[in-house]
Amino acid sequence: MGSTIKEIITFTLFKEKILVITKDVSHIFRSYDIRGIYGKDIDEDMMCRIGGAFAACVPGERVVVARDARVSSPLLQRAFMKGLAGKTAVDAGTVPLGAGMFHAWENKMPFAYVTASHLPREWNGVKFFHETGAGFSQAENERIRDTFLETPPAAHAAVARALHTGVLSAYAEFLLGKLHARRTLSVALDPGNGCAGLIVGDMFRSAGFGTVVVNERVDGGFPGRTPEPNKDPLVALKEAVKDAGAALGIAYDGDGDRMVLVDDRLRILAPERTAYFILTGLLEREQGPLIANVECTRTIDDIGKKFGRQVIRVPVGHTFLVEAAQANSAAFGVETSGHYVIPSLVPFDDALAVSLYAACMLSARDEQLSAIVDAIPDIPFKRLEVPCKDDAEKFGIVGKLRQQLARQYKSVNTMDGVRVDFPDGWVLIRASNTSPVIRLSIEGRTPGIIRRLESQFKEQIHAMLG
């Protein structure tokens, strides 16, 4: 997506010359979704036109539309639905992403979800999904972008709207029909004031757990903590685990599609350790390979060997994760950002469903969570971000680094960015699809190896940045 793409937003005749005022909108169209700062990058007029582009690109007469709990989400959802010319908008309201996706999957309809997921409160946007639960591919999102850019602003016809109020109850009923506690455990939950707070407390209690919930009140300002649990110390959740003597703690992101576990020793578990814990029970019943993105540590390969399962690597992004899980009849999929998919439970990544599964599985074990995950060593790993002033430039810089590093090293993977493997560690350099940064992920057998690789490759990134 080039940085020269511009949208003509207004023009006026002035002394026989046409004055054209342009606004660069290319940066809001990302590989997996559309997102920007509300009121600056994205507004109701633009969202209405995005709705029109979506309507032109999906089949059928009905589409499900839902939203997260951000302050701007109701306005943007209404604007999006206004643009759905020729469609009936099935309004699922404010729900966690998994609940809205469940409704679309169950009713075999495309799905649009207004959200900025884990980004700060001033951001917003929209994600698109097929009726299978898989997100739109990069090519499909680019088609939405091109349709948006090629279609001039126009008055939209009235759109039929059907309000569905039973989405949460139907979703909870489905999961509770499959999952329940084998013994009573105390679980601490932290929705982070996001829309997971609408359902997780009641759902876990109905499954047979004792619960304590922090940051439960849904508030699009996210007063309790950031909507990104991977970058938050989760102080309130850890205190709740400690005070309640809980068996585990679970934190969710802003729209409830990602989750982080805290064990009984108040440790935030790395995604690979969470994956190991789940797999110790899941693979007794499920066949198929494991799906992991290219950023997952070698721990996932050790887990695959331990359970005799093939590990299939995919690019970073929940769309790739779900597509690969469905295409390969996988038992399980994991992303380093906290996305997980258990296809036998629901065929899409859903943190609420997977977290309830994890709690139920722990309730069937005699060991504490900390003892289970300690069977897999925590390999030193570090992820850092290098700011890139020009958001569009980051992809070109990573492309140049890909060529440069391929000439320098033997073991190079260019599936997503560029990953260089060494006997004692590896480095992955990739452009963020959501932020103006270049991400550097490093794994090493020792902290010293991490420091050496960080210094070496940060220097090359900064040299390329000039």
C-alpha positions as CSV (number, residue, x, y, z in Angstrom):
1,M,0.0,0.0,0.0
2,G,1.7,3.1,-1.2
3,S,1.9,6.3,0.8
4,T,0.9,8.3,-2.3
5,I,-2.7,7.1,-2.2
6,K,-5.0,10.0,-1.4
7,E,-8.6,10.6,-1.1
8,I,-10.1,13.8,-2.6
9,I,-12.3,15.0,0.2
10,T,-13.5,18.4,-1.1
11,F,-12.9,20.9,-3.9
12,T,-14.0,24.4,-4.8
13,L,-13.8,26.8,-7.8
14,F,-11.6,29.8,-7.0
15,K,-10.7,32.3,-9.7
16,E,-11.3,29.7,-12.5
17,K,-9.0,27.2,-10.8
18,I,-9.9,24.1,-9.0
19,L,-8.5,24.0,-5.5
20,V,-8.2,20.4,-4.4
21,I,-7.7,19.5,-0.7
22,T,-6.5,16.0,-0.1
23,K,-6.2,13.8,2.9
24,D,-3.9,10.8,2.9
25,V,-5.9,7.8,4.1
26,S,-3.6,5.0,2.9
27,H,-2.3,4.3,6.4
28,I,-5.6,3.3,7.9
29,F,-5.9,0.4,5.5
30,R,-3.8,-2.3,7.1
31,S,-3.1,-5.9,6.1
32,Y,-5.7,-7.4,8.5
33,D,-8.1,-4.5,9.3
34,I,-8.8,-0.8,9.1
35,R,-7.8,1.4,12.0
36,G,-6.8,4.9,12.9
37,I,-7.2,7.7,15.5
38,Y,-10.9,8.7,15.7
39,G,-11.6,12.2,14.6
40,K,-8.1,12.5,12.9
41,D,-7.7,9.4,10.7
42,I,-11.2,8.0,10.7
43,D,-14.6,9.5,11.2
44,E,-18.3,8.7,10.5
45,D,-18.3,9.9,6.8
46,M,-15.3,7.6,6.0
47,M,-16.9,4.7,7.9
48,C,-20.1,5.1,6.0
49,R,-18.1,4.8,2.7
50,I,-16.1,1.8,4.1
51,G,-19.5,0.2,4.8
52,G,-20.4,0.8,1.2
53,A,-17.1,-0.8,0.0
54,F,-17.7,-3.8,2.3
55,A,-21.2,-4.3,0.9
56,A,-19.9,-4.2,-2.6
57,C,-17.3,-6.9,-1.9
58,V,-19.3,-9.6,0.1
59,P,-22.0,-11.9,-1.1
60,G,-25.5,-12.4,0.3
61,E,-28.2,-10.0,1.5
62,R,-27.4,-10.0,5.3
63,V,-24.3,-9.1,7.2
64,V,-23.7,-9.1,11.0
65,V,-22.3,-5.9,12.4
66,A,-21.1,-5.5,16.0
67,R,-18.8,-3.3,18.1
68,D,-16.5,-3.1,21.0
69,A,-17.0,-0.8,24.0
70,R,-14.9,2.2,22.9
71,V,-16.6,5.6,23.2
72,S,-16.6,6.2,19.5
73,S,-17.8,2.7,18.5
74,P,-21.6,3.3,18.5
75,L,-21.2,6.3,16.2
76,L,-18.9,4.4,13.9
77,Q,-21.0,1.3,13.8
78,R,-24.1,3.3,12.9
79,A,-22.2,5.1,10.2
80,F,-20.9,1.8,8.8
81,M,-24.3,0.3,8.7
82,K,-25.7,3.4,7.0
83,G,-23.3,2.6,4.1
84,L,-24.4,-1.0,3.6
85,A,-26.5,-0.3,0.5
86,G,-28.4,-3.4,-0.7
87,K,-27.8,-5.3,2.5
88,T,-29.7,-5.9,5.8
89,A,-27.5,-5.0,8.7
90,V,-27.9,-7.6,11.5
91,D,-26.9,-5.4,14.5
92,A,-25.5,-7.5,17.3
93,G,-24.7,-4.5,19.4
94,T,-21.8,-4.3,21.9
95,V,-20.4,-7.8,22.4
96,P,-16.9,-9.4,22.7
97,L,-15.6,-10.2,19.2
98,G,-15.9,-14.0,19.8
99,A,-19.7,-13.7,20.6
100,G,-20.3,-11.6,17.4
101,M,-18.2,-14.0,15.4
102,F,-20.2,-16.9,16.8
103,H,-23.5,-15.3,15.7
104,A,-22.2,-14.7,12.2
105,W,-20.7,-18.3,12.0
106,E,-23.8,-19.9,13.3
107,N,-26.0,-18.0,10.8
108,K,-23.6,-18.2,7.9
109,M,-23.2,-14.5,7.3
110,P,-20.2,-12.2,6.7
111,F,-19.2,-10.2,9.8
112,A,-17.9,-6.7,10.4
113,Y,-16.7,-5.7,13.9
114,V,-16.0,-2.1,14.9
115,T,-12.9,-2.1,17.1
116,A,-9.3,-1.1,17.6
117,S,-8.7,-4.3,19.7
118,H,-5.7,-3.7,22.0
119,L,-4.8,-0.2,20.9
120,P,-5.3,2.9,23.1
121,R,-8.8,4.4,23.6
122,E,-8.5,7.1,21.0
123,W,-8.1,4.6,18.2
124,N,-10.9,2.8,16.4
125,G,-11.5,0.9,13.1
126,V,-13.1,-2.2,11.7
127,K,-12.3,-5.9,11.1
128,F,-13.9,-8.1,8.5
129,F,-14.6,-11.8,8.7
130,H,-16.0,-14.6,6.5
131,E,-18.8,-16.8,7.7
132,T,-16.2,-19.5,8.4
133,G,-14.6,-17.3,11.2
134,A,-11.5,-16.6,9.1
135,G,-10.6,-12.9,8.8
136,F,-10.3,-11.2,5.5
137,S,-6.9,-11.8,3.8
138,Q,-4.6,-9.0,2.9
139,A,-5.8,-9.2,-0.8
140,E,-9.4,-9.0,0.4
141,N,-8.7,-6.0,2.6
142,E,-6.9,-4.3,-0.3
143,R,-10.0,-4.9,-2.4
144,I,-12.1,-3.0,0.3
145,R,-9.5,-0.2,0.2
146,D,-9.5,0.0,-3.6
147,T,-13.3,0.0,-3.8
148,F,-13.4,2.8,-1.1
149,L,-10.9,4.9,-3.1
150,E,-12.5,4.4,-6.4
151,T,-16.1,5.1,-5.3
152,P,-16.9,8.8,-4.9
153,P,-18.9,10.0,-1.9
154,A,-22.6,9.6,-2.6
155,A,-26.0,9.6,-0.8
156,H,-26.7,6.1,0.4
157,A,-30.1,4.4,0.2
158,A,-31.9,3.4,3.4
159,V,-30.5,0.2,4.9
160,A,-32.6,-2.4,6.6
161,R,-31.5,-3.0,10.2
162,A,-32.4,-6.1,12.3
163,L,-31.4,-5.8,16.0
164,H,-30.4,-9.0,17.7
165,T,-30.4,-8.9,21.5
166,G,-29.8,-12.6,22.4
167,V,-26.3,-12.9,21.0
168,L,-24.5,-13.1,24.4
169,S,-26.9,-15.6,25.9
170,A,-26.8,-17.9,22.8
171,Y,-23.0,-17.7,22.8
172,A,-22.8,-18.6,26.5
173,E,-25.3,-21.4,26.1
174,F,-23.2,-22.9,23.3
175,L,-20.0,-22.8,25.3
176,L,-21.6,-24.0,28.5
177,G,-23.1,-26.9,26.6
178,K,-19.5,-28.1,26.0
179,L,-17.5,-26.9,29.1
180,H,-18.0,-27.1,32.8
181,A,-15.7,-27.3,35.9
182,R,-14.8,-30.8,37.1
183,R,-14.2,-29.4,40.6
184,T,-14.7,-26.0,42.2
185,L,-11.8,-23.7,41.6
186,S,-11.4,-19.9,42.2
187,V,-10.6,-18.0,39.0
188,A,-9.6,-14.3,38.9
189,L,-10.8,-12.4,35.8
190,D,-9.7,-9.0,34.4
191,P,-11.6,-7.8,31.4
192,G,-9.8,-4.5,31.6
193,N,-13.0,-2.5,31.3
194,G,-13.4,-4.0,27.8
195,C,-16.5,-5.8,26.5
196,A,-15.4,-9.2,27.9
197,G,-16.8,-7.8,31.1
198,L,-20.3,-8.1,29.8
199,I,-20.1,-11.9,30.0
200,V,-17.0,-13.5,31.6
201,G,-18.1,-13.3,35.2
202,D,-21.5,-14.9,34.7
203,M,-20.2,-17.4,32.2
204,F,-17.4,-18.7,34.5
205,R,-19.8,-18.9,37.5
206,S,-22.3,-20.8,35.4
207,A,-19.6,-23.2,34.5
208,G,-19.1,-24.0,38.2
209,F,-16.1,-21.7,39.1
210,G,-15.8,-19.3,42.0
211,T,-14.9,-16.0,40.5
212,V,-13.4,-12.6,41.5
213,V,-13.5,-10.0,38.7
214,V,-11.5,-6.8,38.6
215,N,-12.0,-4.0,36.0
216,E,-15.3,-5.5,35.2
217,R,-17.3,-2.3,34.5
218,V,-17.5,-1.8,30.7
219,D,-15.9,1.6,30.0
220,G,-14.5,2.7,26.7
221,G,-12.1,5.0,28.4
222,F,-10.3,1.9,29.9
223,P,-9.7,3.5,33.4
224,G,-8.5,0.3,35.0
225,R,-5.6,-0.5,32.8
226,T,-4.5,-0.4,29.1
227,P,-6.5,-2.5,26.7
228,E,-3.3,-4.4,25.8
229,P,-2.7,-7.0,28.5
230,N,0.6,-8.1,27.0
231,K,2.1,-4.7,27.9
232,D,0.5,-4.2,31.2
233,P,1.9,-5.5,34.6
234,L,-1.7,-6.6,35.5
235,V,-1.2,-5.5,39.1
236,A,-4.9,-5.7,40.0
237,L,-5.3,-9.2,38.6
238,K,-2.2,-10.4,40.4
239,E,-3.6,-9.0,43.7
240,A,-6.9,-10.7,43.1
241,V,-5.2,-14.0,42.4
242,K,-3.2,-13.6,45.6
243,D,-6.0,-12.4,47.9
244,A,-8.5,-15.0,46.6
245,G,-6.0,-17.8,46.5
246,A,-7.1,-18.3,42.9
247,A,-5.9,-21.2,40.8
248,L,-5.3,-18.9,37.9
249,G,-5.9,-15.4,36.6
250,I,-7.1,-14.4,33.1
251,A,-6.7,-11.0,31.5
252,Y,-8.4,-10.0,28.2
253,D,-7.7,-7.3,25.7
254,G,-10.2,-4.5,24.7
255,D,-12.4,-6.6,22.4
256,G,-11.9,-10.0,24.1
257,D,-10.2,-11.8,21.3
258,R,-6.8,-12.2,23.1
259,M,-6.0,-13.4,26.6
260,V,-3.1,-13.7,29.0
261,L,-2.8,-16.2,31.9
262,V,-1.4,-15.6,35.3
263,D,-0.5,-18.6,37.4
264,D,-0.8,-19.3,41.1
265,R,2.7,-17.9,41.6
266,L,1.6,-14.6,40.1
267,R,3.7,-15.1,36.9
268,I,2.4,-13.9,33.6
269,L,2.7,-16.9,31.3
270,A,4.4,-16.7,27.9
271,P,2.1,-17.8,25.1
272,E,4.2,-21.0,24.5
273,R,3.7,-22.0,28.2
274,T,0.0,-21.3,28.0
275,A,0.0,-23.4,24.8
276,Y,1.8,-26.3,26.6
277,F,-0.6,-26.2,29.5
278,I,-3.6,-26.4,27.2
279,L,-2.0,-29.1,25.0
280,T,-1.4,-31.4,28.0
281,G,-5.1,-32.1,28.0
282,L,-6.2,-31.3,24.5
283,L,-4.0,-33.6,22.7
284,E,-5.2,-36.6,24.6
285,R,-8.4,-36.2,22.5
286,E,-7.6,-34.2,19.4
287,Q,-5.5,-35.2,16.3
288,G,-3.8,-32.9,13.9
289,P,-0.8,-30.6,13.8
290,L,0.0,-27.4,15.8
291,I,-0.1,-24.0,14.1
292,A,2.3,-21.3,15.4
293,N,3.4,-18.0,13.9
294,V,6.9,-17.3,12.9
295,E,7.5,-15.2,16.0
296,C,6.8,-18.1,18.5
297,T,9.9,-19.3,20.3
298,R,11.5,-22.7,19.7
299,T,9.6,-23.8,22.8
300,I,6.7,-24.6,20.5
301,D,8.9,-26.9,18.5
302,D,9.9,-28.7,21.7
303,I,6.2,-29.0,22.6
304,G,5.6,-30.5,19.1
305,K,8.3,-33.1,19.6
306,K,7.1,-33.9,23.1
307,F,3.6,-34.7,21.8
308,G,4.7,-36.1,18.5
309,R,2.9,-33.4,16.5
310,Q,4.1,-31.4,13.4
311,V,4.4,-27.7,13.9
312,I,3.4,-25.6,11.0
313,R,4.7,-22.0,11.0
314,V,2.6,-19.1,9.5
315,P,3.1,-15.3,9.2
316,V,2.0,-13.1,12.1
317,G,-1.7,-12.3,12.1
318,H,-4.8,-14.1,13.4
319,T,-6.1,-14.4,9.8
320,F,-3.2,-16.7,8.9
321,L,-3.6,-18.6,12.2
322,V,-7.3,-19.4,11.6
323,E,-6.9,-20.1,7.9
324,A,-4.0,-22.6,8.6
325,A,-5.8,-24.3,11.4
326,Q,-8.9,-24.8,9.2
327,A,-6.9,-25.9,6.1
328,N,-4.7,-28.4,8.0
329,S,-7.3,-29.8,10.4
330,A,-5.1,-28.6,13.2
331,A,-5.6,-29.5,16.9
332,F,-4.5,-26.1,18.1
333,G,-3.0,-22.8,17.0
334,V,-1.1,-20.1,18.9
335,E,0.2,-16.6,18.3
336,T,2.7,-14.7,20.4
337,S,0.2,-11.8,20.8
338,G,-2.2,-14.0,22.8
339,H,-4.5,-15.4,20.0
340,Y,-5.4,-19.1,20.4
341,V,-7.7,-21.3,18.4
342,I,-9.1,-24.7,19.4
343,P,-11.0,-25.7,16.2
344,S,-12.9,-28.5,17.9
345,L,-14.4,-25.9,20.3
346,V,-15.0,-23.1,17.8
347,P,-13.4,-22.8,14.4
348,F,-12.0,-19.3,15.0
349,D,-9.7,-17.6,17.6
350,D,-11.7,-16.7,20.6
351,A,-10.0,-15.8,23.9
352,L,-13.2,-16.2,26.0
353,A,-13.8,-19.8,24.7
354,V,-10.2,-20.8,25.0
355,S,-9.8,-19.3,28.5
356,L,-12.9,-21.2,29.7
357,Y,-11.5,-24.4,28.2
358,A,-8.2,-23.8,30.0
359,A,-9.9,-23.3,33.4
360,C,-12.1,-26.4,32.9
361,M,-9.0,-28.4,32.0
362,L,-7.2,-27.2,35.1
363,S,-10.2,-28.2,37.2
364,A,-9.7,-31.8,36.1
365,R,-6.0,-31.8,37.3
366,D,-4.6,-32.3,40.7
367,E,-1.5,-30.2,40.1
368,Q,-1.3,-26.4,40.4
369,L,-0.9,-24.5,37.2
370,S,2.6,-23.4,38.1
371,A,3.8,-27.0,38.5
372,I,2.3,-28.0,35.1
373,V,4.0,-25.1,33.1
374,D,7.3,-25.5,34.9
375,A,7.7,-28.8,33.0
376,I,8.6,-26.5,30.0
377,P,11.6,-24.2,30.5
378,D,11.1,-20.6,29.8
379,I,13.6,-19.7,27.1
380,P,15.0,-16.2,27.2
381,F,13.0,-14.0,24.8
382,K,12.8,-10.3,24.1
383,R,10.6,-8.2,21.8
384,L,11.3,-4.5,21.3
385,E,10.1,-1.8,18.9
386,V,12.1,0.7,16.8
387,P,10.0,3.7,15.9
388,C,9.7,4.6,12.3
389,K,8.6,8.2,11.7
390,D,7.0,7.4,8.3
391,D,4.5,4.7,8.9
392,A,4.6,3.5,5.2
393,E,8.4,3.5,5.1
394,K,8.7,0.7,7.5
395,F,7.8,-2.0,4.9
396,G,10.4,-0.7,2.5
397,I,13.1,-0.7,5.2
398,V,12.2,-4.3,6.2
399,G,12.3,-5.3,2.5
400,K,15.8,-3.9,2.1
401,L,16.9,-5.6,5.3
402,R,15.5,-8.9,4.0
403,Q,17.8,-8.6,0.9
404,Q,20.8,-7.6,3.0
405,L,20.5,-10.3,5.6
406,A,19.8,-13.0,3.0
407,R,23.3,-12.2,1.6
408,Q,24.9,-12.2,5.0
409,Y,23.5,-15.3,6.6
410,K,22.7,-18.9,5.6
411,S,19.6,-19.7,7.6
412,V,17.1,-17.0,6.6
413,N,13.3,-17.2,6.6
414,T,11.4,-14.5,4.7
415,M,7.8,-15.7,5.3
416,D,7.0,-12.6,7.3
417,G,9.7,-9.9,7.5
418,V,13.0,-11.6,7.9
419,R,14.1,-14.2,10.5
420,V,17.7,-15.2,10.9
421,D,18.4,-18.5,12.8
422,F,21.6,-19.3,14.6
423,P,22.5,-22.5,16.7
424,D,22.0,-20.6,19.9
425,G,19.1,-18.3,19.0
426,W,17.2,-16.4,16.3
427,V,16.1,-12.9,15.4
428,L,13.0,-11.7,13.6
429,I,12.6,-8.3,12.1
430,R,9.2,-7.3,10.7
431,A,7.1,-4.2,10.2
432,S,4.2,-3.9,12.5
433,N,0.8,-4.0,10.8
434,T,-0.8,-1.9,13.4
435,S,1.7,0.7,14.6
436,P,4.5,3.0,13.1
437,V,7.3,0.7,14.4
438,I,9.6,-2.0,13.2
439,R,9.5,-5.0,15.6
440,L,12.6,-6.9,16.6
441,S,12.0,-10.3,18.3
442,I,15.0,-12.2,19.8
443,E,15.4,-15.6,21.3
444,G,18.6,-16.9,22.8
445,R,19.8,-19.7,25.1
446,T,21.2,-17.1,27.6
447,P,20.5,-13.4,28.4
448,G,24.0,-12.7,27.1
449,I,23.1,-14.1,23.7
450,I,20.0,-11.9,23.7
451,R,22.0,-8.8,24.4
452,R,24.5,-9.6,21.7
453,L,21.9,-10.2,19.0
454,E,19.9,-7.1,20.1
455,S,23.0,-4.9,19.7
456,Q,23.9,-6.4,16.4
457,F,20.6,-6.2,14.7
458,K,19.4,-2.9,16.2
459,E,22.5,-1.4,14.7
460,Q,21.5,-2.7,11.3
461,I,17.9,-1.4,11.6
462,H,19.1,2.1,12.7
463,A,21.6,2.2,9.9
464,M,18.8,1.5,7.4
465,L,16.6,4.1,9.0
466,G,19.4,6.6,8.5
